[in-house]
Amino acid sequence: MPGATERFVARALSQTLANPDPKNLNTQQLLLLRISSIGNAEWGRKGYTEAIGWFEKGLAVAMKFERPQELQREIDDFKQRIAACKKAIAK
């Protein structure tokens, strides 16, 4: 039986991906927010490796957007979170 995190991930991603529009800034920002939320949940339970995976997925989505400069804040945030996770792992 899936745990709470897995159920949250499945529900959040299915809602966002039900009607994806890769050229729509708002859709991409919503997707990135959900990915970030999942990464943050992993961070909160000290699942740094898992959090890195989610933050890297978010970074990849943002970088593939046809106008990545419009997502620069999100790109910078994902990079900072990845660095913070790596620092936490190295402790």
N, C-alpha and C positions, 0 to 999 in steps of 0.2 A: 504494500500500500504506500503510495507516495506521501512524503512528508509535506509540511506546510510550505516550505520553500519551493518545492517542486510544483505544488498546486498553484502557488502565486505566480511562478514563472510561466507556467502553461497558460493560465488565465490572462496575464498581462500581455504576453506576446500574441496570443490568439486574437485578443481584442484589437491590438494595434495592427496586426498583419492581415486582418480580415479583408480589408480593402486598401492595400498599400498603394501609394502614389509616390514613386521615387523622385518625382520632380517637384513635389509640393513641400515647401519649406515647413509648414505647420505639421504635416504628417511626419516628416523626418525628425522634427524637434520632439514630437510626442514619442516616437519610437526611441529616440536617444534618452529621453527622460525615464522611460520604463527600463531601458537597459541599465542606466545609471542607478536607478532605484534597486535593481537586483544586485548590482555590484556593491552598493552601499549596504544592503542586507548581509551579503557575504562578509564584507569588511567588519560589520558589527558583531558577527559571530567568530571573528578572527580567521575566517576562511580566505586568507590573503591570496593564495594561488587561484582560487575560484574567482575572487573579485577581479584579479588581473585579467582573467579570461573574459569576463563581462566588459570590463573597461576597454580592453583591446577590441572587442566586437563593436562597441560603440564608436571607438576611434575609427575603425575601418568603415563603418556606415557613414560617418561624417566626412571622411576623406573621399569617399566615392560619390558624394553628392555633387551634382553638376556645377554648383556654385559654392564650393567649400568655404570660401571667405565669409559667407553668410552664417556659417556655423563655427566661426573661429573661437568664440567663447567656449563652446562645447568641446572643441578639439583641445584647447588649452587645459580645460578642466579634466578631460580624460587622461591627458599626459601627466598632469599633476597627481592624479589619483593612482595611476600606474606606478609612478616614482615613489609615492608614499607607501604603497603595498610592498614594493621591493625593499624599501628601507625597513619596514616592519619585519619582513622575512629575515633580513640580514642581522637583526638584533640577536 
